[in-house]
């Protein structure tokens, strides 16, 4: 099985450090799982783009996959607001 390298863009590095510790650990664990399978079952391809998103512990990871170079590039981390109850 191929193993992917995970790269984190400069802006994303700064955003990662803003994630509070217990959530950062969960996010980091999911990033490590991307090394074996960048298209995890709960990730979603973003329509009209070559990017994917993965929601973890109230944070969204936006990333790109390069299957030729076996690289996953994380481009952003964003806080996800909880869904509103109507």
PyMOL Python script that loads the backbone (N, CA, C, O; Angstrom):
from pymol import cmd

cmd.read_pdbstr("""\
ATOM      1  N   UNK A   1       0.847  -1.181   0.000  1.00  0.00           N
ATOM      2  CA  UNK A   1       0.000   0.000   0.000  1.00  0.00           C
ATOM      3  C   UNK A   1       0.893   1.245   0.000  1.00  0.00           C
ATOM      4  O   UNK A   1       1.863   1.329   0.753  1.00  0.00           O
ATOM      5  N   UNK A   2       0.549   2.196  -0.848  1.00  0.00           N
ATOM      6  CA  UNK A   2       1.328   3.432  -0.949  1.00  0.00           C
ATOM      7  C   UNK A   2       1.144   4.290   0.291  1.00  0.00           C
ATOM      8  O   UNK A   2       0.074   4.311   0.900  1.00  0.00           O
ATOM      9  N   UNK A   3       2.192   4.986   0.648  1.00  0.00           N
ATOM     10  CA  UNK A   3       2.143   5.888   1.790  1.00  0.00           C
ATOM     11  C   UNK A   3       2.341   7.312   1.273  1.00  0.00           C
ATOM     12  O   UNK A   3       3.312   7.600   0.574  1.00  0.00           O
ATOM     13  N   UNK A   4       1.414   8.193   1.624  1.00  0.00           N
ATOM     14  CA  UNK A   4       1.457   9.582   1.174  1.00  0.00           C
ATOM     15  C   UNK A   4       2.235  10.440   2.167  1.00  0.00           C
ATOM     16  O   UNK A   4       2.247  10.171   3.368  1.00  0.00           O
ATOM     17  N   UNK A   5       2.878  11.466   1.645  1.00  0.00           N
ATOM     18  CA  UNK A   5       3.492  12.489   2.497  1.00  0.00           C
ATOM     19  C   UNK A   5       2.444  13.559   2.733  1.00  0.00           C
ATOM     20  O   UNK A   5       1.668  13.881   1.834  1.00  0.00           O
ATOM     21  N   UNK A   6       2.416  14.106   3.930  1.00  0.00           N
ATOM     22  CA  UNK A   6       1.474  15.181   4.243  1.00  0.00           C
ATOM     23  C   UNK A   6       2.257  16.476   4.395  1.00  0.00           C
ATOM     24  O   UNK A   6       3.147  16.582   5.239  1.00  0.00           O
ATOM     25  N   UNK A   7       1.919  17.451   3.574  1.00  0.00           N
ATOM     26  CA  UNK A   7       2.541  18.771   3.621  1.00  0.00           C
ATOM     27  C   UNK A   7       1.511  19.764   4.139  1.00  0.00           C
ATOM     28  O   UNK A   7       0.325  19.658   3.827  1.00  0.00           O
ATOM     29  N   UNK A   8       1.961  20.716   4.921  1.00  0.00           N
ATOM     30  CA  UNK A   8       1.059  21.744   5.448  1.00  0.00           C
ATOM     31  C   UNK A   8       1.551  23.097   4.963  1.00  0.00           C
ATOM     32  O   UNK A   8       2.690  23.485   5.220  1.00  0.00           O
ATOM     33  N   UNK A   9       0.683  23.811   4.260  1.00  0.00           N
ATOM     34  CA  UNK A   9       1.034  25.128   3.747  1.00  0.00           C
ATOM     35  C   UNK A   9       1.324  26.109   4.879  1.00  0.00           C
ATOM     36  O   UNK A   9       0.909  25.895   6.018  1.00  0.00           O
ATOM     37  N   UNK A  10       2.038  27.187   4.557  1.00  0.00           N
ATOM     38  CA  UNK A  10       2.438  28.161   5.576  1.00  0.00           C
ATOM     39  C   UNK A  10       1.255  28.759   6.326  1.00  0.00           C
ATOM     40  O   UNK A  10       1.276  28.843   7.554  1.00  0.00           O
ATOM     41  N   UNK A  11       0.232  29.173   5.603  1.00  0.00           N
ATOM     42  CA  UNK A  11      -0.945  29.757   6.254  1.00  0.00           C
ATOM     43  C   UNK A  11      -1.640  28.720   7.130  1.00  0.00           C
ATOM     44  O   UNK A  11      -2.100  29.025   8.231  1.00  0.00           O
ATOM     45  N   UNK A  12      -1.710  27.498   6.627  1.00  0.00           N
ATOM     46  CA  UNK A  12      -2.363  26.431   7.380  1.00  0.00           C
ATOM     47  C   UNK A  12      -1.595  26.103   8.662  1.00  0.00           C
ATOM     48  O   UNK A  12      -2.204  25.740   9.669  1.00  0.00           O
ATOM     49  N   UNK A  13      -0.273  26.226   8.635  1.00  0.00           N
ATOM     50  CA  UNK A  13       0.523  25.982   9.848  1.00  0.00           C
ATOM     51  C   UNK A  13       0.109  26.940  10.958  1.00  0.00           C
ATOM     52  O   UNK A  13      -0.077  26.533  12.105  1.00  0.00           O
ATOM     53  N   UNK A  14      -0.033  28.211  10.607  1.00  0.00           N
ATOM     54  CA  UNK A  14      -0.450  29.208  11.598  1.00  0.00           C
ATOM     55  C   UNK A  14      -1.859  28.907  12.111  1.00  0.00           C
ATOM     56  O   UNK A  14      -2.126  29.031  13.306  1.00  0.00           O
ATOM     57  N   UNK A  15      -2.758  28.512  11.208  1.00  0.00           N
ATOM     58  CA  UNK A  15      -4.130  28.186  11.602  1.00  0.00           C
ATOM     59  C   UNK A  15      -4.159  26.961  12.518  1.00  0.00           C
ATOM     60  O   UNK A  15      -4.941  26.913  13.467  1.00  0.00           O
ATOM     61  N   UNK A  16      -3.312  25.978  12.237  1.00  0.00           N
ATOM     62  CA  UNK A  16      -3.266  24.761  13.051  1.00  0.00           C
ATOM     63  C   UNK A  16      -2.929  25.097  14.498  1.00  0.00           C
ATOM     64  O   UNK A  16      -3.481  24.499  15.422  1.00  0.00           O
ATOM     65  N   UNK A  17      -2.035  26.042  14.694  1.00  0.00           N
ATOM     66  CA  UNK A  17      -1.629  26.412  16.050  1.00  0.00           C
ATOM     67  C   UNK A  17      -2.720  27.133  16.824  1.00  0.00           C
ATOM     68  O   UNK A  17      -2.622  27.251  18.046  1.00  0.00           O
ATOM     69  N   UNK A  18      -3.756  27.618  16.152  1.00  0.00           N
ATOM     70  CA  UNK A  18      -4.864  28.282  16.844  1.00  0.00           C
ATOM     71  C   UNK A  18      -5.892  27.278  17.368  1.00  0.00           C
ATOM     72  O   UNK A  18      -6.767  27.641  18.155  1.00  0.00           O
ATOM     73  N   UNK A  19      -5.790  26.031  16.942  1.00  0.00           N
ATOM     74  CA  UNK A  19      -6.733  25.007  17.393  1.00  0.00           C
ATOM     75  C   UNK A  19      -6.392  24.639  18.833  1.00  0.00           C
ATOM     76  O   UNK A  19      -5.245  24.294  19.120  1.00  0.00           O
ATOM     77  N   UNK A  20      -7.362  24.705  19.747  1.00  0.00           N
ATOM     78  CA  UNK A  20      -7.100  24.348  21.148  1.00  0.00           C
ATOM     79  C   UNK A  20      -6.601  22.905  21.272  1.00  0.00           C
ATOM     80  O   UNK A  20      -6.967  22.038  20.478  1.00  0.00           O
ATOM     81  N   UNK A  21      -5.769  22.668  22.270  1.00  0.00           N
ATOM     82  CA  UNK A  21      -5.039  21.411  22.386  1.00  0.00           C
ATOM     83  C   UNK A  21      -5.869  20.141  22.260  1.00  0.00           C
ATOM     84  O   UNK A  21      -5.522  19.306  21.425  1.00  0.00           O
ATOM     85  N   UNK A  22      -6.935  19.931  23.021  1.00  0.00           N
ATOM     86  CA  UNK A  22      -7.584  18.616  22.886  1.00  0.00           C
ATOM     87  C   UNK A  22      -8.111  18.370  21.478  1.00  0.00           C
ATOM     88  O   UNK A  22      -8.131  17.227  21.022  1.00  0.00           O
ATOM     89  N   UNK A  23      -8.536  19.415  20.785  1.00  0.00           N
ATOM     90  CA  UNK A  23      -9.037  19.276  19.424  1.00  0.00           C
ATOM     91  C   UNK A  23      -7.870  19.108  18.452  1.00  0.00           C
ATOM     92  O   UNK A  23      -7.979  18.372  17.472  1.00  0.00           O
ATOM     93  N   UNK A  24      -6.762  19.782  18.719  1.00  0.00           N
ATOM     94  CA  UNK A  24      -5.583  19.679  17.867  1.00  0.00           C
ATOM     95  C   UNK A  24      -5.080  18.233  17.827  1.00  0.00           C
ATOM     96  O   UNK A  24      -4.631  17.751  16.787  1.00  0.00           O
ATOM     97  N   UNK A  25      -5.162  17.557  18.960  1.00  0.00           N
ATOM     98  CA  UNK A  25      -4.744  16.152  19.007  1.00  0.00           C
ATOM     99  C   UNK A  25      -5.626  15.314  18.070  1.00  0.00           C
ATOM    100  O   UNK A  25      -5.115  14.484  17.317  1.00  0.00           O
ATOM    101  N   UNK A  26      -6.938  15.528  18.115  1.00  0.00           N
ATOM    102  CA  UNK A  26      -7.850  14.778  17.248  1.00  0.00           C
ATOM    103  C   UNK A  26      -7.589  15.083  15.776  1.00  0.00           C
ATOM    104  O   UNK A  26      -7.588  14.183  14.936  1.00  0.00           O
ATOM    105  N   UNK A  27      -7.370  16.357  15.475  1.00  0.00           N
ATOM    106  CA  UNK A  27      -7.080  16.753  14.097  1.00  0.00           C
ATOM    107  C   UNK A  27      -5.783  16.092  13.640  1.00  0.00           C
ATOM    108  O   UNK A  27      -5.709  15.570  12.528  1.00  0.00           O
ATOM    109  N   UNK A  28      -4.777  16.112  14.484  1.00  0.00           N
ATOM    110  CA  UNK A  28      -3.486  15.512  14.143  1.00  0.00           C
ATOM    111  C   UNK A  28      -3.616  14.006  13.900  1.00  0.00           C
ATOM    112  O   UNK A  28      -2.967  13.468  13.003  1.00  0.00           O
ATOM    113  N   UNK A  29      -4.434  13.334  14.678  1.00  0.00           N
ATOM    114  CA  UNK A  29      -4.641  11.899  14.474  1.00  0.00           C
ATOM    115  C   UNK A  29      -5.260  11.620  13.105  1.00  0.00           C
ATOM    116  O   UNK A  29      -4.884  10.658  12.435  1.00  0.00           O
ATOM    117  N   UNK A  30      -6.199  12.455  12.696  1.00  0.00           N
ATOM    118  CA  UNK A  30      -6.830  12.267  11.379  1.00  0.00           C
ATOM    119  C   UNK A  30      -5.844  12.574  10.255  1.00  0.00           C
ATOM    120  O   UNK A  30      -5.852  11.908   9.220  1.00  0.00           O
ATOM    121  N   UNK A  31      -4.998  13.580  10.457  1.00  0.00           N
ATOM    122  CA  UNK A  31      -3.976  13.894   9.457  1.00  0.00           C
ATOM    123  C   UNK A  31      -3.050  12.687   9.278  1.00  0.00           C
ATOM    124  O   UNK A  31      -2.674  12.351   8.155  1.00  0.00           O
ATOM    125  N   UNK A  32      -2.689  12.047  10.372  1.00  0.00           N
ATOM    126  CA  UNK A  32      -1.828  10.868  10.277  1.00  0.00           C
ATOM    127  C   UNK A  32      -2.514   9.728   9.521  1.00  0.00           C
ATOM    128  O   UNK A  32      -1.842   8.967   8.825  1.00  0.00           O
ATOM    129  N   UNK A  33      -3.830   9.596   9.643  1.00  0.00           N
ATOM    130  CA  UNK A  33      -4.556   8.561   8.898  1.00  0.00           C
ATOM    131  C   UNK A  33      -4.558   8.845   7.401  1.00  0.00           C
ATOM    132  O   UNK A  33      -4.655   7.920   6.595  1.00  0.00           O
ATOM    133  N   UNK A  34      -4.451  10.128   7.020  1.00  0.00           N
ATOM    134  CA  UNK A  34      -4.409  10.496   5.605  1.00  0.00           C
ATOM    135  C   UNK A  34      -3.168   9.945   4.919  1.00  0.00           C
ATOM    136  O   UNK A  34      -3.156   9.795   3.697  1.00  0.00           O
ATOM    137  N   UNK A  35      -2.132   9.643   5.678  1.00  0.00           N
ATOM    138  CA  UNK A  35      -0.904   9.111   5.079  1.00  0.00           C
ATOM    139  C   UNK A  35      -1.163   7.764   4.405  1.00  0.00           C
ATOM    140  O   UNK A  35      -0.515   7.432   3.413  1.00  0.00           O
ATOM    141  N   UNK A  36      -2.092   7.001   4.933  1.00  0.00           N
ATOM    142  CA  UNK A  36      -2.427   5.704   4.344  1.00  0.00           C
ATOM    143  C   UNK A  36      -3.586   5.788   3.361  1.00  0.00           C
ATOM    144  O   UNK A  36      -3.619   5.058   2.370  1.00  0.00           O
ATOM    145  N   UNK A  37      -4.540   6.683   3.635  1.00  0.00           N
ATOM    146  CA  UNK A  37      -5.706   6.830   2.759  1.00  0.00           C
ATOM    147  C   UNK A  37      -6.168   8.286   2.781  1.00  0.00           C
ATOM    148  O   UNK A  37      -6.898   8.686   3.687  1.00  0.00           O
ATOM    149  N   UNK A  38      -5.751   9.082   1.795  1.00  0.00           N
ATOM    150  CA  UNK A  38      -6.131  10.506   1.807  1.00  0.00           C
ATOM    151  C   UNK A  38      -7.613  10.762   1.548  1.00  0.00           C
ATOM    152  O   UNK A  38      -8.120  11.850   1.823  1.00  0.00           O
ATOM    153  N   UNK A  39      -8.291   9.771   1.026  1.00  0.00           N
ATOM    154  CA  UNK A  39      -9.722   9.921   0.771  1.00  0.00           C
ATOM    155  C   UNK A  39     -10.486   9.085   1.796  1.00  0.00           C
ATOM    156  O   UNK A  39     -11.095   8.066   1.468  1.00  0.00           O
ATOM    157  N   UNK A  40     -10.436   9.538   3.029  1.00  0.00           N
ATOM    158  CA  UNK A  40     -11.092   8.831   4.123  1.00  0.00           C
ATOM    159  C   UNK A  40     -12.595   8.768   3.877  1.00  0.00           C
ATOM    160  O   UNK A  40     -13.147   9.596   3.153  1.00  0.00           O
ATOM    161  N   UNK A  41     -13.245   7.792   4.475  1.00  0.00           N
ATOM    162  CA  UNK A  41     -14.675   7.562   4.239  1.00  0.00           C
ATOM    163  C   UNK A  41     -15.528   8.790   4.540  1.00  0.00           C
ATOM    164  O   UNK A  41     -16.533   9.015   3.866  1.00  0.00           O
ATOM    165  N   UNK A  42     -15.149   9.585   5.534  1.00  0.00           N
ATOM    166  CA  UNK A  42     -15.961  10.751   5.879  1.00  0.00           C
ATOM    167  C   UNK A  42     -15.442  12.049   5.273  1.00  0.00           C
ATOM    168  O   UNK A  42     -15.912  13.125   5.642  1.00  0.00           O
ATOM    169  N   UNK A  43     -14.485  11.974   4.350  1.00  0.00           N
ATOM    170  CA  UNK A  43     -14.052  13.180   3.639  1.00  0.00           C
ATOM    171  C   UNK A  43     -14.971  13.391   2.442  1.00  0.00           C
ATOM    172  O   UNK A  43     -15.609  12.455   1.959  1.00  0.00           O
ATOM    173  N   UNK A  44     -15.029  14.625   1.974  1.00  0.00           N
ATOM    174  CA  UNK A  44     -15.887  14.955   0.839  1.00  0.00           C
ATOM    175  C   UNK A  44     -15.088  15.698  -0.206  1.00  0.00           C
ATOM    176  O   UNK A  44     -14.308  16.595   0.117  1.00  0.00           O
ATOM    177  N   UNK A  45     -15.283  15.326  -1.462  1.00  0.00           N
ATOM    178  CA  UNK A  45     -14.696  16.089  -2.558  1.00  0.00           C
ATOM    179  C   UNK A  45     -15.492  17.388  -2.690  1.00  0.00           C
ATOM    180  O   UNK A  45     -16.720  17.377  -2.604  1.00  0.00           O
ATOM    181  N   UNK A  46     -14.808  18.484  -2.894  1.00  0.00           N
ATOM    182  CA  UNK A  46     -15.483  19.769  -3.058  1.00  0.00           C
ATOM    183  C   UNK A  46     -15.812  19.929  -4.539  1.00  0.00           C
ATOM    184  O   UNK A  46     -14.920  19.898  -5.386  1.00  0.00           O
ATOM    185  N   UNK A  47     -17.088  20.100  -4.844  1.00  0.00           N
ATOM    186  CA  UNK A  47     -17.548  20.196  -6.227  1.00  0.00           C
ATOM    187  C   UNK A  47     -16.861  21.348  -6.949  1.00  0.00           C
ATOM    188  O   UNK A  47     -16.719  22.440  -6.400  1.00  0.00           O
ATOM    189  N   UNK A  48     -16.439  21.098  -8.175  1.00  0.00           N
ATOM    190  CA  UNK A  48     -15.818  22.135  -8.982  1.00  0.00           C
ATOM    191  C   UNK A  48     -14.398  22.454  -8.569  1.00  0.00           C
ATOM    192  O   UNK A  48     -13.862  23.495  -8.948  1.00  0.00           O
ATOM    193  N   UNK A  49     -13.778  21.570  -7.794  1.00  0.00           N
ATOM    194  CA  UNK A  49     -12.436  21.815  -7.284  1.00  0.00           C
ATOM    195  C   UNK A  49     -11.705  20.483  -7.179  1.00  0.00           C
ATOM    196  O   UNK A  49     -12.325  19.420  -7.221  1.00  0.00           O
ATOM    197  N   UNK A  50     -10.406  20.548  -7.044  1.00  0.00           N
ATOM    198  CA  UNK A  50      -9.630  19.326  -6.829  1.00  0.00           C
ATOM    199  C   UNK A  50      -9.315  19.142  -5.346  1.00  0.00           C
ATOM    200  O   UNK A  50      -8.427  18.373  -4.979  1.00  0.00           O
ATOM    201  N   UNK A  51     -10.051  19.853  -4.508  1.00  0.00           N
ATOM    202  CA  UNK A  51      -9.820  19.796  -3.064  1.00  0.00           C
ATOM    203  C   UNK A  51     -10.834  18.898  -2.368  1.00  0.00           C
ATOM    204  O   UNK A  51     -11.896  18.571  -2.898  1.00  0.00           O
ATOM    205  N   UNK A  52     -10.451  18.516  -1.155  1.00  0.00           N
ATOM    206  CA  UNK A  52     -11.308  17.711  -0.293  1.00  0.00           C
ATOM    207  C   UNK A  52     -11.474  18.438   1.031  1.00  0.00           C
ATOM    208  O   UNK A  52     -10.697  19.330   1.374  1.00  0.00           O
ATOM    209  N   UNK A  53     -12.493  18.041   1.759  1.00  0.00           N
ATOM    210  CA  UNK A  53     -12.673  18.583   3.105  1.00  0.00           C
ATOM    211  C   UNK A  53     -12.976  17.435   4.056  1.00  0.00           C
ATOM    212  O   UNK A  53     -13.571  16.420   3.694  1.00  0.00           O
ATOM    213  N   UNK A  54     -12.540  17.647   5.274  1.00  0.00           N
ATOM    214  CA  UNK A  54     -12.741  16.648   6.315  1.00  0.00           C
ATOM    215  C   UNK A  54     -13.024  17.400   7.601  1.00  0.00           C
ATOM    216  O   UNK A  54     -12.219  18.230   8.023  1.00  0.00           O
ATOM    217  N   UNK A  55     -14.157  17.122   8.227  1.00  0.00           N
ATOM    218  CA  UNK A  55     -14.519  17.778   9.481  1.00  0.00           C
ATOM    219  C   UNK A  55     -14.117  16.892  10.654  1.00  0.00           C
ATOM    220  O   UNK A  55     -14.453  15.709  10.712  1.00  0.00           O
ATOM    221  N   UNK A  56     -13.383  17.505  11.593  1.00  0.00           N
ATOM    222  CA  UNK A  56     -12.888  16.787  12.763  1.00  0.00           C
ATOM    223  C   UNK A  56     -13.028  17.689  13.982  1.00  0.00           C
ATOM    224  O   UNK A  56     -12.447  18.774  14.017  1.00  0.00           O
ATOM    225  N   UNK A  57     -13.777  17.263  14.961  1.00  0.00           N
ATOM    226  CA  UNK A  57     -13.868  17.949  16.256  1.00  0.00           C
ATOM    227  C   UNK A  57     -14.181  19.443  16.117  1.00  0.00           C
ATOM    228  O   UNK A  57     -13.609  20.268  16.828  1.00  0.00           O
ATOM    229  N   UNK A  58     -15.085  19.783  15.204  1.00  0.00           N
ATOM    230  CA  UNK A  58     -15.472  21.182  15.031  1.00  0.00           C
ATOM    231  C   UNK A  58     -14.522  21.992  14.160  1.00  0.00           C
ATOM    232  O   UNK A  58     -14.629  23.216  14.101  1.00  0.00           O
ATOM    233  N   UNK A  59     -13.596  21.322  13.486  1.00  0.00           N
ATOM    234  CA  UNK A  59     -12.646  21.979  12.593  1.00  0.00           C
ATOM    235  C   UNK A  59     -12.693  21.307  11.233  1.00  0.00           C
ATOM    236  O   UNK A  59     -12.844  20.089  11.134  1.00  0.00           O
ATOM    237  N   UNK A  60     -12.563  22.102  10.196  1.00  0.00           N
ATOM    238  CA  UNK A  60     -12.555  21.578   8.833  1.00  0.00           C
ATOM    239  C   UNK A  60     -11.129  21.640   8.295  1.00  0.00           C
ATOM    240  O   UNK A  60     -10.450  22.661   8.400  1.00  0.00           O
ATOM    241  N   UNK A  61     -10.695  20.533   7.722  1.00  0.00           N
ATOM    242  CA  UNK A  61      -9.396  20.464   7.061  1.00  0.00           C
ATOM    243  C   UNK A  61      -9.662  20.516   5.560  1.00  0.00           C
ATOM    244  O   UNK A  61     -10.395  19.683   5.028  1.00  0.00           O
ATOM    245  N   UNK A  62      -9.072  21.485   4.885  1.00  0.00           N
ATOM    246  CA  UNK A  62      -9.165  21.590   3.429  1.00  0.00           C
ATOM    247  C   UNK A  62      -7.834  21.129   2.854  1.00  0.00           C
ATOM    248  O   UNK A  62      -6.778  21.613   3.261  1.00  0.00           O
ATOM    249  N   UNK A  63      -7.881  20.189   1.900  1.00  0.00           N
ATOM    250  CA  UNK A  63      -6.633  19.648   1.396  1.00  0.00           C
ATOM    251  C   UNK A  63      -6.746  19.188  -0.048  1.00  0.00           C
ATOM    252  O   UNK A  63      -7.841  19.011  -0.582  1.00  0.00           O
ATOM    253  N   UNK A  64      -5.586  19.001  -0.665  1.00  0.00           N
ATOM    254  CA  UNK A  64      -5.481  18.527  -2.037  1.00  0.00           C
ATOM    255  C   UNK A  64      -4.689  17.232  -2.036  1.00  0.00           C
ATOM    256  O   UNK A  64      -3.822  17.028  -1.186  1.00  0.00           O
ATOM    257  N   UNK A  65      -4.984  16.357  -2.988  1.00  0.00           N
ATOM    258  CA  UNK A  65      -4.293  15.071  -3.099  1.00  0.00           C
ATOM    259  C   UNK A  65      -3.600  14.998  -4.456  1.00  0.00           C
ATOM    260  O   UNK A  65      -4.219  15.235  -5.494  1.00  0.00           O
ATOM    261  N   UNK A  66      -2.318  14.669  -4.435  1.00  0.00           N
ATOM    262  CA  UNK A  66      -1.547  14.441  -5.655  1.00  0.00           C
ATOM    263  C   UNK A  66      -1.149  12.968  -5.664  1.00  0.00           C
ATOM    264  O   UNK A  66      -0.208  12.564  -4.980  1.00  0.00           O
ATOM    265  N   UNK A  67      -1.886  12.162  -6.457  1.00  0.00           N
ATOM    266  CA  UNK A  67      -1.646  10.726  -6.483  1.00  0.00           C
ATOM    267  C   UNK A  67      -0.344  10.353  -7.192  1.00  0.00           C
ATOM    268  O   UNK A  67       0.228   9.298  -6.919  1.00  0.00           O
ATOM    269  N   UNK A  68       0.123  11.206  -8.093  1.00  0.00           N
ATOM    270  CA  UNK A  68       1.365  10.914  -8.803  1.00  0.00           C
ATOM    271  C   UNK A  68       2.560  11.075  -7.866  1.00  0.00           C
ATOM    272  O   UNK A  68       3.439  10.215  -7.812  1.00  0.00           O
ATOM    273  N   UNK A  69       2.581  12.195  -7.123  1.00  0.00           N
ATOM    274  CA  UNK A  69       3.685  12.461  -6.194  1.00  0.00           C
ATOM    275  C   UNK A  69       3.456  11.833  -4.819  1.00  0.00           C
ATOM    276  O   UNK A  69       4.329  11.891  -3.953  1.00  0.00           O
ATOM    277  N   UNK A  70       2.279  11.231  -4.622  1.00  0.00           N
ATOM    278  CA  UNK A  70       1.895  10.654  -3.326  1.00  0.00           C
ATOM    279  C   UNK A  70       2.006  11.697  -2.209  1.00  0.00           C
ATOM    280  O   UNK A  70       2.645  11.475  -1.181  1.00  0.00           O
ATOM    281  N   UNK A  71       1.360  12.842  -2.454  1.00  0.00           N
ATOM    282  CA  UNK A  71       1.381  13.941  -1.484  1.00  0.00           C
ATOM    283  C   UNK A  71      -0.032  14.419  -1.177  1.00  0.00           C
ATOM    284  O   UNK A  71      -0.893  14.485  -2.055  1.00  0.00           O
ATOM    285  N   UNK A  72      -0.242  14.746   0.078  1.00  0.00           N
ATOM    286  CA  UNK A  72      -1.454  15.420   0.532  1.00  0.00           C
ATOM    287  C   UNK A  72      -0.990  16.789   1.011  1.00  0.00           C
ATOM    288  O   UNK A  72      -0.112  16.885   1.869  1.00  0.00           O
ATOM    289  N   UNK A  73      -1.571  17.839   0.464  1.00  0.00           N
ATOM    290  CA  UNK A  73      -1.218  19.193   0.873  1.00  0.00           C
ATOM    291  C   UNK A  73      -2.400  19.823   1.586  1.00  0.00           C
ATOM    292  O   UNK A  73      -3.464  20.011   0.995  1.00  0.00           O
ATOM    293  N   UNK A  74      -2.212  20.145   2.849  1.00  0.00           N
ATOM    294  CA  UNK A  74      -3.268  20.804   3.623  1.00  0.00           C
ATOM    295  C   UNK A  74      -3.155  22.295   3.358  1.00  0.00           C
ATOM    296  O   UNK A  74      -2.104  22.899   3.572  1.00  0.00           O
ATOM    297  N   UNK A  75      -4.247  22.879   2.891  1.00  0.00           N
ATOM    298  CA  UNK A  75      -4.228  24.291   2.533  1.00  0.00           C
ATOM    299  C   UNK A  75      -4.871  25.175   3.590  1.00  0.00           C
ATOM    300  O   UNK A  75      -4.580  26.369   3.650  1.00  0.00           O
ATOM    301  N   UNK A  76      -5.752  24.605   4.438  1.00  0.00           N
ATOM    302  CA  UNK A  76      -6.395  25.438   5.455  1.00  0.00           C
ATOM    303  C   UNK A  76      -7.054  24.596   6.531  1.00  0.00           C
ATOM    304  O   UNK A  76      -7.436  23.447   6.312  1.00  0.00           O
ATOM    305  N   UNK A  77      -7.174  25.208   7.699  1.00  0.00           N
ATOM    306  CA  UNK A  77      -7.976  24.696   8.805  1.00  0.00           C
ATOM    307  C   UNK A  77      -8.995  25.780   9.113  1.00  0.00           C
ATOM    308  O   UNK A  77      -8.630  26.948   9.244  1.00  0.00           O
ATOM    309  N   UNK A  78     -10.249  25.420   9.228  1.00  0.00           N
ATOM    310  CA  UNK A  78     -11.300  26.395   9.512  1.00  0.00           C
ATOM    311  C   UNK A  78     -12.184  25.882  10.642  1.00  0.00           C
ATOM    312  O   UNK A  78     -12.475  24.689  10.726  1.00  0.00           O
ATOM    313  N   UNK A  79     -12.602  26.787  11.499  1.00  0.00           N
ATOM    314  CA  UNK A  79     -13.560  26.459  12.552  1.00  0.00           C
ATOM    315  C   UNK A  79     -14.915  26.265  11.903  1.00  0.00           C
ATOM    316  O   UNK A  79     -15.338  27.077  11.080  1.00  0.00           O
ATOM    317  N   UNK A  80     -15.596  25.193  12.270  1.00  0.00           N
ATOM    318  CA  UNK A  80     -16.912  24.889  11.703  1.00  0.00           C
ATOM    319  C   UNK A  80     -17.956  25.185  12.768  1.00  0.00           C
ATOM    320  O   UNK A  80     -17.873  24.676  13.886  1.00  0.00           O
ATOM    321  N   UNK A  81     -18.931  26.003  12.424  1.00  0.00           N
ATOM    322  CA  UNK A  81     -20.015  26.288  13.364  1.00  0.00           C
ATOM    323  C   UNK A  81     -20.916  25.081  13.443  1.00  0.00           C
ATOM    324  O   UNK A  81     -21.174  24.427  12.433  1.00  0.00           O
ATOM    325  N   UNK A  82     -21.404  24.776  14.648  1.00  0.00           N
ATOM    326  CA  UNK A  82     -22.320  23.639  14.770  1.00  0.00           C
ATOM    327  C   UNK A  82     -23.604  23.907  14.000  1.00  0.00           C
ATOM    328  O   UNK A  82     -24.003  25.062  13.851  1.00  0.00           O
ATOM    329  N   UNK A  83     -24.261  22.848  13.503  1.00  0.00           N
ATOM    330  CA  UNK A  83     -25.511  23.056  12.762  1.00  0.00           C
ATOM    331  C   UNK A  83     -26.590  23.653  13.647  1.00  0.00           C
ATOM    332  O   UNK A  83     -26.690  23.333  14.832  1.00  0.00           O
ATOM    333  N   UNK A  84     -27.382  24.510  13.066  1.00  0.00           N
ATOM    334  CA  UNK A  84     -28.474  25.154  13.821  1.00  0.00           C
ATOM    335  C   UNK A  84     -29.662  24.217  13.909  1.00  0.00           C
ATOM    336  O   UNK A  84     -30.021  23.554  12.935  1.00  0.00           O
ATOM    337  N   UNK A  85     -30.260  24.169  15.069  1.00  0.00           N
ATOM    338  CA  UNK A  85     -31.463  23.370  15.276  1.00  0.00           C
ATOM    339  C   UNK A  85     -32.659  24.256  15.009  1.00  0.00           C
ATOM    340  O   UNK A  85     -32.769  25.352  15.557  1.00  0.00           O
ATOM    341  N   UNK A  86     -33.553  23.775  14.166  1.00  0.00           N
ATOM    342  CA  UNK A  86     -34.722  24.605  13.801  1.00  0.00           C
ATOM    343  C   UNK A  86     -35.948  24.109  14.491  1.00  0.00           C
ATOM    344  O   UNK A  86     -37.027  24.674  14.312  1.00  0.00           O
TER     345      UNK A  86
END
""", "prot")
cmd.dss("prot")
cmd.show_as("cartoon", "prot")
cmd.util.cbc("prot")
cmd.orient("prot")
